Amino acid sequence: MALLSPAEAEKRVLANMVLLPAKACPLVAAHGRVLRTAIKADRDLPPFDRVTMDGYALRSSSLRAGVRRFRVEAVQAAGMRPCELGAAPDACIEIMTGAVLPHGADCIVPYEETTRDPPESPNVPTSPAAVAKTESVTYYVTLSESALREIRAGNALHKRGSDHAAGNVIVSAGVRLGGREIAVAASCGCATLTVSCQPKIAVVSTGDELVEVDAVVAPHQVRRSNDYALRAALVAAGYPEIERFHFHDMRHEIEHQLWHILTEFDVVLLTGGVSKGKFDYLPQVLETLDVRKVFHGVAQRPGKPFWFGRDARKKVVFALPGNPVSAYTCLHRYVLPALAAASGLTLPPRRQIRLAEAVTFKPPLTCLLPVRLQYTATGDQLAVPEPTNSSGDFAGLVGTDGFVELSADQNDFPAGFVAPFWPWV
């Protein structure tokens, strides 16, 4: 069977993903989840004409009439019901940031544009309890000449509904919820949100040569790293429900454990055991367990032996190559976009970036090349090639920011060549 291109492999993976069910989630637990129902404004935002500077609320018509000295009738703090501005042309109300615009006023003159007359008055309220409308106020404020010339209706006001009208969609479905979206949900009274359920993911490393991190390691053994690396990346990408497993190169053990894992988990990530070696049992075992092969082999480096399939219960299996760089790259190129699709996450168009240096890649395969991002003096961002020594050189990825995908259609890629960029999570 001919090898698939990365684009065709991705297309087949996405075609076999099923949208995860949705559930109600308390707002306090919704961070990082994928929103399935849009958040709408339950009232105008802001819900009233909101004062944005400490100062004095008055009529702009009084300024146009040349009134410069104003009599303070009341003090209104944020959170108070709005006062009623008196009918006299020189009436004003001392006002605090965040307060509702008093009835009858249409602008704010900030403190900086006024002088209190007299500067100190025993009748000026000094505590929240004293902030109330009074019948007699014995102090005045005089406005600056610039205030008379420049302040107009609407000054220092955040007008009602100027951000969003009631009923407007503020956060669309398909967004991963962060602090900004959570703030909007709270301001709109959304105590619960409808989000995608989290997929249960099994990450399985295979191979007799692998030992646990804290075990004594013999000269012919290596410590497990793939399952730790994949788990960390999955958690960072927003998929925390993960369990790790390890299979030895024994067919009966693999078949027995994999049957139980397929029963319990929605997504299975296997690393190793999918190539053409004598002990690469996974393709045969998966067939025995009625996991239908969608494809096996992609024309890419690293990650050529990548296998993907699905069973009748719509459980999906990604069998990634065992070499660490291959597994980590395939996770980002195929698995994370597939999980995003299953979660209903709307992804932006793939980012494109220019190569900082020329690259030559002779094999008739797509090159998934690790790169480090670099800014130029003019603020442009370039991708500096950072190839690893081999697909087993996981330490070679340290310091890189992701990889670019260089098409198999050509061998030479000059500096400045534009390629799609895939960031590590």
C-alpha positions in Angstrom: 0.0 0.0 0.0 1.4 3.4 -0.9 2.3 5.8 1.8 -0.1 8.6 2.5 0.9 12.3 2.5 0.6 14.1 5.8 -2.4 16.0 4.5 -4.3 12.9 3.5 -3.4 11.1 6.7 -4.8 14.1 8.7 -7.9 14.1 6.5 -8.6 10.4 7.3 -7.9 10.9 11.0 -10.4 13.8 11.2 -13.0 11.9 9.2 -13.0 9.1 11.9 -13.2 11.4 14.9 -16.6 11.6 16.7 -17.8 14.7 18.5 -17.6 14.2 22.2 -20.8 14.6 24.3 -21.5 17.9 26.1 -22.1 18.4 29.8 -23.0 21.2 32.2 -20.0 22.5 34.1 -19.8 24.9 37.1 -18.2 28.1 36.1 -15.5 27.7 38.7 -14.4 24.4 37.0 -14.7 25.5 33.4 -11.3 26.9 32.8 -9.6 25.0 30.0 -12.7 23.3 28.8 -14.2 23.7 25.3 -17.4 25.8 25.2 -20.3 24.1 23.3 -23.0 26.8 23.8 -22.3 30.4 23.1 -22.2 33.0 25.9 -24.7 35.8 25.3 -25.1 39.2 27.1 -27.9 38.8 29.5 -28.3 42.6 29.6 -26.6 45.6 28.0 -22.9 45.9 28.7 -22.2 48.1 30.5 -25.7 47.9 32.0 -25.8 51.7 32.7 -24.0 54.9 31.8 -20.8 54.2 33.9 -18.6 56.9 35.2 -14.9 56.4 34.3 -13.2 59.1 36.3 -13.5 60.6 39.8 -14.9 64.1 39.5 -18.2 66.0 39.2 -21.4 65.1 37.2 -23.2 68.0 35.6 -24.9 69.2 32.5 -22.8 70.1 29.5 -25.3 72.8 28.6 -24.2 74.7 31.7 -20.6 74.7 30.4 -21.8 76.0 27.0 -23.7 78.7 28.9 -20.4 79.8 30.6 -21.2 78.5 34.1 -17.9 78.0 35.9 -18.7 77.8 39.6 -20.9 74.8 40.6 -22.7 74.0 43.8 -22.1 70.4 45.0 -25.5 68.8 45.9 -24.5 65.3 46.8 -21.8 62.7 46.7 -22.4 59.4 44.9 -20.2 56.4 45.1 -20.0 53.2 43.0 -22.7 50.8 43.9 -25.2 53.5 45.0 -28.5 54.2 43.3 -28.1 57.2 41.0 -28.9 60.6 42.4 -31.1 63.2 40.8 -29.3 66.3 39.6 -31.0 69.5 40.7 -32.6 71.9 38.2 -30.3 74.8 38.8 -27.8 75.5 36.1 -24.9 75.4 38.6 -25.9 72.0 40.2 -23.4 69.2 40.2 -22.9 65.9 42.1 -19.5 64.7 43.3 -19.1 61.2 41.6 -16.7 58.3 41.9 -15.3 55.9 39.2 -17.7 53.1 38.5 -20.8 54.9 39.7 -24.0 55.2 37.7 -24.4 58.6 35.9 -26.9 60.7 38.0 -30.2 61.5 36.4 -30.1 64.8 34.6 -26.3 64.8 34.1 -24.5 64.1 30.8 -20.8 64.5 31.5 -18.1 64.3 34.1 -15.5 66.9 34.9 -12.5 65.2 36.5 -11.1 66.5 39.8 -8.0 67.6 38.0 -10.0 70.3 36.2 -11.6 71.8 39.3 -10.7 73.7 42.4 -12.8 73.3 45.6 -14.2 76.5 47.1 -13.6 76.7 50.1 -10.8 74.0 49.9 -11.9 72.4 53.1 -15.5 72.1 54.4 -16.8 70.4 57.5 -19.9 69.3 55.6 -18.0 67.3 52.9 -18.9 63.5 53.4 -15.8 61.6 54.6 -17.2 58.0 54.8 -19.6 55.7 52.9 -22.2 56.1 55.6 -22.1 59.9 55.0 -22.3 59.6 51.2 -26.0 60.6 50.9 -28.0 63.3 49.3 -28.1 66.3 51.6 -30.4 69.4 51.6 -27.6 71.8 52.3 -24.1 71.6 51.0 -21.7 74.4 51.8 -19.0 73.9 49.3 -18.6 74.8 45.6 -16.2 73.8 42.8 -14.7 76.1 40.2 -13.9 74.6 36.8 -10.7 75.4 34.9 -10.9 77.4 31.6 -9.9 74.3 29.7 -12.8 72.4 31.1 -15.2 75.1 29.9 -13.6 74.9 26.4 -13.1 71.2 25.9 -15.5 69.1 27.9 -18.6 68.0 26.1 -21.6 65.6 26.7 -20.4 62.1 27.2 -17.0 63.0 28.7 -15.6 60.3 31.0 -18.6 58.1 30.5 -18.8 54.5 29.4 -22.2 54.5 27.7 -24.8 51.8 28.4 -24.7 49.1 25.7 -21.6 50.5 24.0 -19.7 47.2 24.4 -22.6 44.8 23.7 -26.3 45.0 23.5 -28.5 42.5 25.5 -28.6 39.2 23.5 -25.4 39.7 21.6 -23.1 36.7 21.4 -19.9 37.6 23.2 -18.1 34.2 23.3 -18.8 31.8 20.5 -19.0 28.0 20.9 -15.8 26.2 20.0 -13.5 28.3 22.2 -11.2 26.9 24.9 -12.2 28.8 28.0 -9.5 31.0 29.5 -9.5 33.8 32.0 -11.0 36.4 29.6 -13.9 34.1 28.6 -14.5 33.1 32.3 -14.7 36.8 33.2 -17.3 37.4 30.4 -19.3 34.4 31.6 -19.3 35.6 35.2 -20.4 39.1 34.1 -23.3 37.6 32.1 -24.5 35.5 35.1 -23.5 32.1 33.7 -23.1 30.0 36.8 -22.8 26.9 34.7 -21.6 26.5 31.1 -22.1 23.7 28.5 -18.7 22.2 27.7 -17.3 19.2 25.9 -16.7 16.1 28.0 -13.0 15.3 28.5 -11.9 12.2 26.5 -10.3 9.4 28.6 -6.9 8.8 27.1 -4.6 5.9 27.6 -0.9 6.4 26.8 1.0 3.1 26.3 4.7 2.6 25.9 5.9 -0.7 24.5 9.2 -2.6 24.6 11.2 -4.9 26.8 14.1 -2.4 26.8 12.0 0.2 28.8 12.2 0.6 32.5 10.5 3.0 34.9 12.2 6.3 35.6 13.1 5.4 39.2 14.2 1.8 38.5 17.8 0.6 38.3 18.7 0.7 34.6 21.0 -1.9 33.0 23.4 -1.0 30.2 21.0 -2.6 27.6 18.0 -0.7 28.9 16.5 2.8 28.6 14.2 4.7 30.8 10.6 5.4 29.7 10.2 8.9 28.4 7.6 8.7 25.6 4.6 8.2 27.9 5.7 11.0 30.2 6.3 13.4 27.3 3.0 12.6 25.6 1.1 12.9 28.9 2.7 16.3 29.7 1.8 17.6 26.2 -1.7 16.3 26.4 -2.3 18.0 29.8 -0.8 21.2 28.5 -3.2 21.1 25.5 -6.2 20.7 27.8 -6.7 17.0 28.0 -6.0 15.9 31.6 -7.8 12.6 31.9 -4.8 10.4 31.1 -3.4 7.1 32.4 -0.1 5.6 31.5 0.6 1.9 30.7 3.6 -0.2 29.6 3.5 -3.4 27.5 6.4 -5.9 27.2 7.0 -7.4 23.8 4.8 -10.4 24.5 1.8 -10.8 22.2 -0.5 -12.4 24.8 0.2 -9.6 27.3 -0.4 -6.9 24.7 -3.6 -8.5 23.6 -5.0 -9.0 27.1 -4.1 -5.5 28.4 -5.2 -3.8 25.2 -8.6 -5.4 25.2 -9.2 -3.9 28.7 -7.9 -0.5 27.7 -10.1 -0.3 24.6 -13.1 -1.1 26.8 -12.3 1.7 29.3 -10.8 4.5 27.2 -12.0 6.8 24.4 -8.6 7.3 22.8 -5.5 5.0 22.9 -2.0 6.3 22.1 0.5 3.5 21.6 4.2 4.2 21.1 6.5 1.6 19.5 5.8 -1.9 18.1 4.2 -0.6 14.8 7.0 -1.1 12.4 8.1 -4.3 10.5 10.2 -5.9 13.3 9.8 -9.5 14.4 8.4 -8.3 17.7 6.2 -5.5 16.4 3.0 -7.2 17.3 0.7 -4.2 17.5 -0.8 -4.2 14.0 -1.7 -7.9 14.2 -3.1 -7.6 17.8 -5.2 -4.6 16.8 -6.7 -6.5 13.9 -7.4 -9.4 16.3 -9.3 -7.0 18.6 -11.4 -5.7 15.7 -9.7 -2.3 15.5 -10.1 -1.4 11.8 -6.9 -0.1 10.2 -7.5 3.3 8.5 -3.9 3.6 7.3 -0.4 2.4 8.2 2.5 4.6 7.0 2.9 8.2 6.1 5.4 9.7 3.7 7.2 11.8 6.3 10.3 11.9 8.4 10.2 11.5 11.3 7.2 9.2 11.9 6.9 7.2 8.8 5.4 4.0 10.5 2.5 5.9 12.0 -0.6 3.7 12.3 -4.2 4.8 12.9 -7.5 2.9 13.3 -10.9 2.8 14.9 -13.1 0.0 16.3 -16.9 -0.5 16.0 -17.4 1.4 19.3 -15.8 4.5 17.7 -12.7 4.2 19.9 -9.7 5.5 18.1 -6.2 4.2 18.3 -3.0 6.1 17.3 0.0 3.8 17.1 2.9 6.2 17.0 6.5 5.2 16.3 8.6 4.4 19.3 11.4 6.8 18.6 10.8 9.8 20.9 11.1 12.6 18.3 8.8 10.7 16.0 6.2 10.1 18.7 6.2 13.7 20.0 6.0 15.1 16.4 3.2 12.8 15.4 1.3 13.8 18.6 1.3 17.4 17.6 0.8 16.9 13.8 -2.2 14.4 14.1 -3.4 13.6 17.6 -3.9 17.1 19.1 -5.8 18.4 16.0 -7.9 15.2 16.2 -8.7 15.8 19.9 -9.5 19.4 19.1 -12.0 18.3 16.4 -13.6 15.8 18.7 -14.0 18.5 21.4 -15.7 20.9 19.0 -12.7 23.3 19.2 -12.5 25.8 16.4 -8.9 26.1 15.3 -7.4 29.2 13.6 -5.8 28.8 10.2 -2.4 27.1 10.3 0.4 29.7 10.9 2.9 30.2 8.1 6.5 31.2 8.8 9.7 32.0 6.8 12.8 29.9 7.0 15.8 31.8 8.4 18.2 29.5 6.5 18.2 27.3 3.4 17.3 23.7 4.0 18.0 20.7 1.7 16.1 17.4 2.3 16.7 14.7 -0.3 14.4 11.8 0.6 11.0 11.8 -1.2 9.3 12.4 2.1 7.7 15.4 3.8 10.2 16.8 6.3 8.9 17.7 9.7 11.8 19.9 10.8 12.2 21.2 14.4 12.8 24.9 14.5 13.6 27.7 16.9 11.7 31.0 16.4 13.8 34.1 16.1 12.8 37.8 15.8 14.7 40.1 13.4 15.5 43.7 14.1 12.4 44.8 12.1 10.1 42.6 14.2 9.7 39.8 11.7 9.7 36.2 13.0 11.8 33.5 11.3 12.2 29.8 11.8 15.8 28.7 12.5 16.3 25.0 11.6 17.3 22.9 14.5 17.5 19.3 13.2 18.0 16.5 15.7 20.8 14.0 15.4 18.2 11.3 14.9 14.6 10.5 15.7 15.8 9.1 19.0 17.4 12.4 20.0 14.7 13.7 22.2 17.1 16.1 24.0 17.6 17.8 20.6 14.1 19.2 20.9 15.0 21.2 24.0 15.2 24.8 23.0 13.0 24.4 19.9 9.5 26.0 19.5 7.9 23.6 17.1 8.4 22.3 13.6 7.8 23.3 10.0 6.4 21.0 7.4 8.4 21.0 4.2 6.7 19.3 1.2 8.0 16.2 -0.5 7.5 17.9 -3.8 10.9 19.6 -3.7 14.3 19.0 -2.1 15.7 22.5 -1.7 14.1 25.2 0.4 15.8 28.6 0.2 16.0 31.1 3.1 12.7 33.0 3.2 10.7 30.0 2.1 7.3 30.1 3.7 6.1 26.9 5.4 3.3 25.9 7.8 4.5 26.0 11.5 3.3 23.6 14.2 4.1 24.9 17.8 4.8 22.5 20.6 2.3 22.9 23.5 
